[in-house]
């Protein structure tokens, strides 16, 4: 069930909300491809030996900036050191402005079989506020071109909670995305991170985020409209037509081991985590000149593993299996938090059925707070 994640740390320009690791200088892109290919060799034994990769995910950054030759070089390295399952899900994140007809024809001829397109909005002023490189027109054109190129497994991203006089822009965004008839939609609330352009503007008072109830209303609109059109919410931010979940991301939430490659990429082997250095020049020097992976290793304690399980499962429609938590991770949540679990159910924020704790729609609005309340404290040293 293992997966492979490849972080491509380059973007044409910096989106004003994004705090992921990337560089807007593309000069080192050829060396980065060589380094990621080398890291595939160096870490070929990280996952269970001979277990076929079920998912491969090119994230970033902007993986659609890779040329066909660069993409092919990475695939050659993958196949040289790993076995890829015949029906593996292979996803590439893409920005609309990269998806010309020629580019999509190249991707269609590659092993890529799933495209995740970062639309974010169909409203031009919102795209400019976010400093996106594409136009509102390209949001629609990119998806249509991908469909014409033969891609049927398409996901698109949207951002809600952008300041506006009312909700009509969000209503139009939902109508536009539903008109595209893609099988998967990811929708995220605009989050103001401290080190981003919007974070700096918020601190100066030149950008004012919307109130929480404005964001909550748009989340509720999202749930209602997508359900009305047959989409299932299988994770708080992810919706799909029946049976069309992202296999790669679903495996994250189920605790399946994965190998992450490239600067800032994370890995998880089932017991421990590893974090690659988030610095392009230092990553390149370590891999290409020293033959070592610049990474921090974290051994997960039983408490860490239990909290990870609570964090990830509560975000999903499957919910948190209290029996698994008790029998395999040593945490009896009903015994430790009986009063709080009773309160969650009484307020309509969660349900417990057949020993599975699941958040309701109202509870999903408070998911981060509820999770923190349920986290286990590490035993005293």
N, C-alpha and C positions, 0 to 999 in steps of 0.2 A: 504493500500500500504506500510505499515511500514516494515523496515528491521532491522536485528540484526547483529552486527559485534562483533566478539570475537577475541581479540588480544592475541596470544600465544607467550609470550616474551622469547623464547629460540631458540638458534641455536647451531649447532655443532661447528662452527667456524665463525669468523667475515669476511664477504665479504669486500673487500678493498674499495668498492664504497658506502657501505650502511650506512646511518645515522638514520635508524629506531631504535626504542627502543628494545633491546634484551639483554640476558645474555648467555654466553657460558657455564655457570655452570647449569647443569640440576638437581642439588640436590633438588631445591625447586619446582620441577614440580608437585608432588602430592599436596603440599599445594596450589599451584597456581590454580589447578583444583578445589580444595575445595573453594578457594576464589572467583573464577569466578562463581561457582555454587551459592555461597552465594550472590554475587552481583546481580545475576538474581532475587533472592528473594527481595533484598533491593530496586531494581529499577523496580519492576514489574508494577508500575503505571506510568512510564515515558511516555510511548506511549499511544495513544488513547485506552481507555478501550475496551476490547473484539474485537479489530480489529486484524484479523489474520495476522501473519507474512507471508509476501510474499517471503522474501529472508532471508537467513542466510549465513553468510560468516565467515569462520575461516581464519584469516590472521595472520601476525606476522612480524618478527620471522619465525618460521618453524612449523606450525601446524601438519605436518606429523610426528613430533616427539611424538605426543600423542599416547599412547597405545590404543587398542580397549576398554579396561576397562575405561580409562580416558575419551575417547570420549563418551562412553555410559553414564558415570556419568553426563557429561555436557548436553547431550540430555535429560536425565531424568529431570534435573533441568529446562531446557527450557520448556518441556511439562508440568511441574508442575505449571508454572507461566504464560505461554503464550499459545495462540492458534496458531497452525501452519497450514497454508492453505494446502489443500491436494496436490496441484501442486507446492508447494514452491520450489524455486531454492535454493539448499544447496551446497555451494562451500567450498572446502578445498584446500588451497595452499599446495604444496608439492615440495620437492627437489627430483631430480631423484635418488639420492643415497639411499633414504628411501623407494623407491617403488619396493620392492621385490615382487615376485609373492604372497607370503604369506600375505604381508601387503596389497596388492591390493585386495586380496580375502576378507580380513577383512573389508576394506573400502566399497567394493561392497555389503557386507552384512549389512552395516550401512545405516542410512538415507542419507548419502552423495550421491548426484547425479550429481555433477560437480567437476572436478579436474582442478586446475590451476597449471601447472608445470613450475618451474623456470629453463628453459634450459639455457638461456642467450647467449650461443654460441655452435657451434659444432667444434670449433677450439681449440685444446688442449692448445696452448700457451696463448690464450686469457682467457681461464678458469683459468689458473694458475695466470695470471696477476690479475684477479678479486678475487683470493683466493676462488674459488668455491670448494665445497667438492666432486663434482662428476667429472667424466671423460667425454670426448667427446663421447665415445662409449655409456656411460650410458644415454646421452641426447636422443639418438634414442631409446635405449632399454626400457627406462621408459615409453615412449609414447606407444610403441608397446604392452608392458605388460598391460598398462591401457586399451587399446582397447581390448585385449584378455580377460581381466577380466570383460568386459561388459560395460565399460564406453565409452559412445559415445559423451557426452558433455564435451569436453576437450579443455582447453585453454593452450597456451604455451607463455612464455615470451622470448623475445630476446633483446639484447643490441647492438646498433650500435654506430658508432663514436668512436670505439676503435682504437688507433694509429696503422697504418699499412702502408707499402710502397705504396699500391694502394687499389683498391676496390675488389680484387678477393676473399678475405676471406669473405667479406660481401655477395658477389654474391653466394658463396658456402653455406653460412648460409641460405640464402633465398631459394636456391634450396633444401636444406635438409629439411627445415621446410615445404615447400609446398609438398614435397614427403610424409610427414606424414598424410596429408589430415585431419587435425584437423579443427573444425568449427570456432575456435576463436584464434586470434594471437594478443598479446600485444607487442609493440616494443617501446623501450625507448632509447633516446640518453644517452650515458655515461655522467653522471653529477659529477663533482668534488666538493664534499661537504667538508667544512673546517675541520671538526673533524674526518674525515675518514683517513685510511692509504694512499689512493691516494691523499687526500688533503694535508697531511703532506709531501708526496714525491714531490708534485707539488711545495709546498712552498720552499722545499730544492733545487729544480731544478733537482731532480733525475727522475722525471716523467714529460713529456711534453705533454699536451693534444693536440689533432689535431686542426688545424685551423678551423674556422667556416665554410668555404666553403667546406672543406672535409666532415664535419658532414651534411651540407645541401645537398650535392650530394648524400650521403647515404640515407637521408630521401626521396629524390626524387626517388631514385632507389626503395626504399621500396614501395612508392605509386604506381609506375608504375607496378612493378612485382605483387603485390597483386591484383591490379585491373585487370590485365591481366588474373588472375586465378579466378576471380569472387568474390573476397572479397570486402566488403563495408567498407569504413572508416567512422565509425559512431561517433568517437571521435578522437582527434589528434593522440593519441597513441594506439588506439584500432580498430581492423579490424575483420570482421566476414563474414561468409557466410550468405546469405539473411535470416533474421529472427533469427539469432543466437547471438544477443547481450547479454552481461552480464546484466541480469536484475538488479542485485544488484548495480553495478556501474552506470548503466544508471539512476537509481533512485537518486543516489547522485547528478548527474548533473541536474536532474529535480527538485531538492529541496524537495524530499520526506523525511519525518522525519525518523530517525533511532536511535537506541540505541547502543552505543559502550561500551563493557565490557573489563575489564583487564587494566593493567597499560599502560598509554599513549593513551588509546582509546578515541576517540571523539564521542560526541552525538549531535544530532540536533533535536529539537522538532517543527521546523517550524518558531519559533520566537527567539530562544536562542540557544547558544552552551554551551557544557560542556566538559571539558578536564580532564581526569583522570591523576593523578600524574604518571610521568614516572620514578618510582623507585620501584623495585620489593619488597625489604624488607619493605619499608614504606607502600606500598599498602597492603601487606599481613597482617601487624600488624593492620592497620585501619579496614580492612574488617573482619578478623577472631577474633581479640581481642576486638575491639571497636564497631563493627557492623555499621561502617560508611563508606561512599564512599569518598576517598580523591580526591577531584576534584575542579577545578576552574570553576566558572559559569560566562558566558559572556552574558549580555543582548544586543541583536543586535539592533542598531539604524536603522531608515529608510534608512540612507545612507549605513550602513553595508549590509543590505538586498539587496539594489539595486546593490551594487558592487559585492556581492556574485553571484547575478543573471547574471551580465555581465560576470564575470570570468568563471562561469561554462558553460553557454550556448554558448559562443563564441568558446569553444573548441569542440563543437558538430556539427554534420551535420545538426541538426535541426535549429541551429543558434539562435540569440538573437531576441526575439519577441519584437519589439519596442512598439507595442500597449500595450502589457502586462506590459512592463516596465513603460509606461506612466500612464496607467489606474489603475494599482494595486500597483505600487511601487513609483509613484509620480515623475518619472524622464523622461523628454522629451529629449531624447538623440539627435534627429535631431535638436532641437532648441538650445541645449547647445553646440553642437559640429558640427555645420553645415559645417564649412570649413574643419574640419578634416575628416569628413565622405565623403565629396566630393573628398578630396585628396586620401583617401583609394581606392575609386572606380576608380579614374583617373589613379592611379598607378597599378591597377589590383590586389589589395590586398584584396578587399572585394566587395560584391555585396549587394544591397538592393532590394528585390522583395517582394511585398505584405507586406510591413512593417516588413520584417525579414532581419536582418543583418547577413550575413554569410561570413566567411573568405574563400578566394580562396586557392589553394595549395601554392601559393607564400606568401599569408598572414599568413598561418599557421606557416611558418618559423619565423614569427615575432609576434606570438600570444601574448607572454608575454608583449612585448613593446606596442602593440596596446591596449591591455587590460588596462595597466597602464595609457595610454593617455586618455582612456574613463572613468576611475574611477572618481567618484564624490567626491568632497571634503566635509568634514563634515561642517555643518554650524557653523559660529563663535559663541562662547559661549556668 
